[in-house]
Amino acid sequence: MYRLFYDYAVSGDVLFILLDPEKKVETAVTKENVTALYAGEELVGINIFAISQTVKLTAKGMIVAPHRLLVAALDVLLATAGLPPLPLEEASGYQVAKIVALEEHPLDEKAHLVTLQSGKETFSTVSWYPNLAVGASVVVATEGTIGYDGSVFHKSISRNLPIDCAICSAMGLRIESAAEGAFLAEGYRDGEDFFLGGE
């Protein structure tokens, strides 16, 4: 998985491509307007300057599901810089999941143990959102998902409880909404990719 970030007001006319945001950049190699960032021999990021000379972007932050035509245009720039093409993303990492069980957290009275169904997958997690209910659909970030802040979600065990996914708020998904708590994904099917659609 990779993520594209663009926000002219914040960073100027630069497209950031995060390939592995958890690795520390050690070297940078620039060819024309393209700077490749490496951790050792591994390519972990790419910055494309003056990107508006090639494509016009209106994004303000993360581009979760880049259109194939955008990816094709970027691949031309990357090839010129001697870099490999970007794959088309088949999943955003954000899935719609239905809550099938809610239990009290054994160690935290404000938290719940949540069991979710997303297509054929079952997830367990812990949540402090007060608006969860059995049968409601929410959006979850799954293993390896790069978020809007550039962090990566990883499954873990906390207090001997599995954290297979993270339930998202409207703010976490950058959706304008006055509602607090978990974002309720009404009108979506469980198992559907929230940003790309389909299962």
Secondary structure, DSSP 8 states (H G I E B T S, - for coil): --EEEEEHHHH-SEEEEES-TTS---EEEEETTEEEEEETTEEEEEEEETGGGT-----EEEESS--HHHHHHHHHHHHHTT-------S--SEEEEEEEEEEE-SS-TT-EEEEEEETTEEEEEEE--TT--TT-EEEEE-TT-B-TTS-B---EEETTEEE--EE-BTTTTT---S--SB-B-TT--TT-BTTT---
